[in-house]
Amino acid sequence: MIKVVRGNPTPEELAAAVAVVQARAAAAASADPEARDVSEWSDPARLVPRRLPHPGPKAWRTTFWPG
């Protein structure tokens, strides 16, 4: 379901947006699972450090919790 949050798109603009979303969903569904693993492995976002706990009392307990 697509919801227009702001603005008033014309029917043509809305149809174009829906077509793009459908095309992306179809491409993702038909993609090779092994290729998807490779792209996740090479994703630069995985190199960004995870969110650290806020300092405070007993913050050491959450040091190794998954982010």
N, C-alpha and C positions, 0 to 999 in steps of 0.2 A: 504494500500500500504506500502510495506517495501522497504526502500532505504539503500543500503550499503554505509556508509559514509567513512569508512576507511578499508583497507585491501582488500583481494581478496578471499572470501570464496569459498570452493568447492561446487559443487551442492548438495552433501550430507549434508554438514554443513548448507547450506541455507535451505534445506528441513527440517532438524531437528529444526532449529529456527522457521520456519513457523509452523511446527506441534505444537511446544510448545505454540506459540502465539494463534493458533486456539483452542487448548485445554483449555487455560486459559480463552479465550473469551467465549467458550461454557459453562464452569463451572460458570462463572460470570453471564451469561444470565439465566442459569437454577437455580441459587441460590434462596433460599427463601427470599423474601423481608424483612420479619421480622428478619431473621438471619442477614441480611446486616445491619439493624438498630442497632442490638446489637453489632456487630463488630465495627461500627462507634462510638458507645457510649463508648466502652472499648478501643478505640484507644488512645494510650498515646500521640499522637501528639496534641490532643485537650487540653492538659494541658500546652503546650508550650505557653508562653505569645505571644500575637500578636505583630506585628511590630508597634513600636511607631513612632510618627511623629518626624522629625528632629527639633531640637531646632532652633529657629530663630524668627524673627518678626511675630507676629500673630499666633504662633504655638499653642496657647491655643485653637484656633478655630477648629483645627483638632484633638484635644485630644480624642474625643469620636466618631470619624468617624470609620466605620467598616474597618477592616484590610483586 
